[in-house]
Amino acid sequence: DVFEQPQHVGHKKIEFHISSDIPAVLQMNSEKEEKSGKSLFIKYLSATIEEINNTGFGRIFPAPSSNDKMETEEEDDEIPSEFISRKDLEKNRLSREEMEKFSVFKNYEPGDPNCRIYVKNLAKQVQEKDLKFIFGRYVDFQSEVERNMFDIRLMKEGRMKGQAFIGLPNEKAAAKALKEANGYVLFEKPMVVQFARSARPKQDPNDGKRKK
């Protein structure tokens, strides 16, 4: 009698009832927790969305916008890809100290600003396409006016051999070309870039009108 009673109680009351009832209870509790958790998460999302809609991203834009401008300026400065990049110009350009060692840069004067530049000390191998590759980056080829104003005259014979005249859209483009391309080593010879003298008479009347 002593050994039979605990065996019947254990099998019927403890093992069967616990295995059937407790998981159901746990499932109910877990489902309630999931539902409550989802509702809280949805409320949190809706609250954050309302805050975003009310405040907007105006505070976030100013900081990256300046970086975007810098990136776009660099991209605009280096496109289209058929022309030389600003980095390549800087890499192959002589410094002021290095320029002083060359006789071609002695008594160097840029001249009076105008839309036409004069290039000398060019190597024999230089062709018009080489000059277009360098100075074409200062021309907006999408503009028909600028395309027509862009002109390259490379002297290959006579006293003017190794020199070139390049017409650019405006004085600003010519000044930038002079600043960035002067001293650029092309075929192992540094270019000397100046404002062309022949453009002075054409620019003087226009300059006078602007001053008036």
Secondary structure, 3 states (H helix, E strand, C coil): CCCHHHHHHHHHHHHHHHHHHHHHHHHHHHHHHHHHHHHHHHHHHHHHHHHHHHHCCCCCCHHHHHHHHHHHHHHHHHCCCCCCCHHHHHHCECCHHHHCCCHHHCCCCCCCCCCEEEEECCCCCCCHHHHHHHHHHHCCCCCHHHHHHCEEEEECCCCCCCEEEEECCCHHHHHHHHHHHCCEEECCEECEEEECHHHHHHHHHHHHHHHC
